[in-house]
Amino acid sequence: MPTFVYMTRCDGCGECVDICPSDIMHIDKTYRRAYNIEPNMCWECYSCVKMCPQHAIDVRGYADFAPLGHSVRVRREPEKGTISWKIKFRDGREKDFVSPIRTTPWGSIEEPKDFPAPTEEEYTSQELWHEPAALKIDALPTLAGKEKA
C-alpha cells in the first residue's frame, strides 16, 4: 500500500523525508509540501505515516485488504502510545485496528562507533555480531553430525 500525501494537511516539516528508508519522500520546492516521488518503490514500512505530526500521509489499500472505494486513515497517538488504522468501506462500515507503538526513544540506540572493534575471530565467524547474546540463547542451533567450520 504505497503512501500518498494530502497537500492541504501537510505543513512541509520534512519529518517524513528524514525517516524514509528508501528516500522517496521529498519536499516540493514550489509548494513546500511533501510528496512520494516513486510510489512503486515504497517499502511499505509506514515510517512516514507514523512520523507525520499533521496526519497528512495516508496509504492506498490493496484489494485483499480493503475493497475498491475504501479509505485507510492512520493516526499516530504518542500520548496514548498507539498507532490506529481506520478502514472505511464504501457502504459506510468502519473497521478499527489499534497497535501499540513499539519504538525506543529518539537517540537512545548506541551508535556503531560506541562499540568495541571486532576481533579477528569475530570477523571470520559465521554468526552475526549480536548472536547468540541478543537472542538470549547460549549457542545457535547446529545440524546433528555437522562440525562447526
C-alpha positions in Angstrom: 0.0 0.0 0.0 2.1 2.9 -1.2 1.8 6.2 0.6 0.4 9.5 -0.6 0.2 13.0 0.9 -2.8 15.2 1.5 -1.3 18.5 0.4 -3.8 20.5 2.4 -2.8 18.9 5.6 1.0 18.9 5.0 3.0 21.7 6.5 6.3 20.8 4.9 8.1 19.9 8.2 10.1 17.2 6.5 9.9 14.5 9.2 8.7 12.0 6.5 11.7 12.9 4.3 14.1 12.4 7.2 12.8 8.9 8.2 12.0 7.4 4.8 14.5 4.5 4.3 14.0 4.3 0.5 14.5 8.1 0.1 11.3 8.6 -1.9 9.6 11.2 0.2 10.6 14.6 -0.9 9.6 18.2 -0.3 8.2 20.1 -3.4 10.4 23.2 -3.8 7.5 25.3 -5.1 4.7 24.4 -2.7 6.8 23.3 0.3 4.8 20.1 0.7 5.9 16.5 0.9 5.2 14.0 -1.8 6.1 10.5 -2.7 8.3 10.7 -5.8 8.1 7.0 -6.7 5.1 5.1 -5.1 6.0 1.8 -6.8 9.3 1.8 -4.9 7.6 2.3 -1.5 8.8 -0.3 1.0 5.5 0.0 2.9 7.2 0.4 6.2 4.8 3.3 7.0 7.6 5.2 8.9 6.5 8.4 7.2 2.8 7.8 8.1 3.7 7.2 11.7 6.1 10.2 11.9 3.8 12.8 10.3 2.6 15.2 13.0 -0.1 16.6 10.8 -1.5 13.1 9.8 -1.1 14.2 6.2 0.1 10.9 4.8 -2.2 8.0 4.0 -1.9 4.7 2.3 -3.7 3.1 -0.6 -5.1 -0.2 0.4 -4.8 -3.4 -1.7 -8.0 -5.1 -2.8 -7.5 -8.0 -0.5 -7.1 -5.6 2.5 -9.9 -3.2 1.7 -12.1 -3.2 -1.4 -12.3 -0.5 -4.1 -13.8 2.7 -2.8 -12.5 2.4 0.7 -10.3 4.8 2.6 -7.5 3.9 5.1 -6.7 6.5 7.8 -3.7 6.1 10.0 -3.3 8.0 13.2 -0.3 8.2 15.4 -1.1 9.0 19.0 2.1 9.1 21.1 0.2 10.3 24.2 -1.7 7.0 24.1 1.3 5.0 22.8 -0.7 3.7 19.8 -1.0 3.6 16.1 -4.5 3.2 14.9 -5.8 2.3 11.4 -9.3 3.1 10.4 -10.7 1.5 7.3 -13.9 3.0 5.9 -15.8 0.9 3.4 -18.0 2.2 0.6 -21.1 1.1 2.4 -20.2 3.3 5.4 -19.0 0.5 7.7 -15.8 1.2 9.6 -13.1 -1.2 11.0 -10.6 0.0 13.5 -7.2 -1.6 14.3 -5.1 -0.4 17.2 -1.5 -1.4 17.8 1.0 -0.3 20.4 3.9 1.9 19.4 7.0 -0.2 20.0 9.8 2.1 19.5 12.8 3.3 21.6 13.2 7.0 22.4 15.0 9.0 19.7 18.8 8.9 20.3 18.7 6.0 22.8 20.2 3.4 20.5 24.0 3.2 20.7 25.9 4.2 17.5 28.3 1.7 15.9 31.3 3.9 16.9 30.4 3.4 20.5 31.1 -0.4 20.3 34.5 -2.0 20.5 36.1 -3.0 17.2 35.5 -6.7 16.3 38.3 -9.2 17.0 39.8 -11.4 14.2 37.8 -14.3 15.4 34.6 -12.3 15.1 35.5 -11.3 11.5 35.8 -14.9 10.5 32.7 -16.2 12.4 29.5 -17.2 10.7 27.5 -15.6 13.5 26.2 -12.1 13.3 27.6 -9.6 15.7 24.7 -9.8 18.2 24.3 -13.6 18.0 23.6 -15.5 20.2 23.6 -13.0 23.1 20.8 -10.8 21.7 18.7 -13.9 21.1 19.1 -14.8 24.8 20.5 -18.3 24.0 23.8 -19.9 24.8 24.6 -21.0 21.2 23.0 -21.1 17.8 21.5 -24.5 16.9 23.5 -26.7 14.6 22.7 -29.7 12.5 23.5 -33.0 14.2 26.7 -34.6 12.9 28.0 -31.4 11.4 31.1 -29.8 12.8 31.5 -26.1 13.1 33.6 -24.7 10.3 
